[in-house]
Amino acid sequence: MSRIAIPALALTALAACTTTPPAPPAPSIDAVAAVRAIRAAGGAASTELDVQPIRDPQVDDLRQDAERLERTGQYAQAIAALDQALQLNPDDPALLQERAEAALLVKDLAGAERFATLGIARGSKVGPLCRRHWETIAQVRQARPIPLEVPGETVADARRQRDACTVAAPPRY
């Protein structure tokens, strides 16, 4: 064997020994059930304070399109409609929440958490929408392949925040 063939053979043998790291486990989540739970958490009681903003008709049309597309399982198209609506009104917490739920439907956990967190930052800290934001975060934390046990960032912490969103309406005289 030549002097060149032996090192080449050794390199080939070593290359065969390398392995690629395993892919991270896919999120284990029933996305439709998670979104159903999020929306149930946002149900308003008649005795609760619930502030509703005035809506832009163009944004409302896109939201309705997204809702229709979601009902037929066309999640990517629903996301596109919501993204278009967000270009028109990027600070609408309800729109951000709908986008978070759409992200969850395609198992984009990071996106769902990011949109819900933006909704919390830009919206009311009370009421049904606040509960939906926090329940989204709880669902994401629960579905993570490797749950984080960072103080203040557990599923239980998110659910406590969700429950704190319920505030009684002021008394009327």
Secondary structure, 3 states (H helix, E strand, C coil): CCCCHHHHHHHHHHHHHCCCCCCCCCCCCCHHHHHHHHHHHCCCCCCECCCCCCCCHHHHHHHHHHHHHHHCCCHHHHHHHHHHHHHHCCCCHHHHHHHHHHHHHCCCHHHHHHHHHHHHHHCCCCCHHHHHHHHHHHHHHHHCCCCCCCCCCCHHHHHHHHHHCCCECCCCC
